[in-house]
Amino acid sequence: MASGIMEVLLVSAKGLGDTDFIGDMDPYVIVQYKSQERKSGVAREQGGQPVWNERLKFKVDYPRTSWRI
């Protein structure tokens, strides 16, 4: 089985509903791939329009393909 790295670029979000009563909310993102989980940093005081610009990396395995020559 071959393996590699999958990279997810987390850029931003728009239109999130504010859930904080005082101040702006501090959103973050959790991304899951199979049994792996990655969490972004917290976008402090960015409310409903957070920006992360983070790269989340996952190890991926995929079956080898057969080559006929």
Summary of the structure (lengths in Angstrom):
residues: 69
radius of gyration: 17.5
end to end distance: 20.2
largest distance: 66.3
contacts: 136
relative contact order: 0.41
helix: 0%
strand: 45%
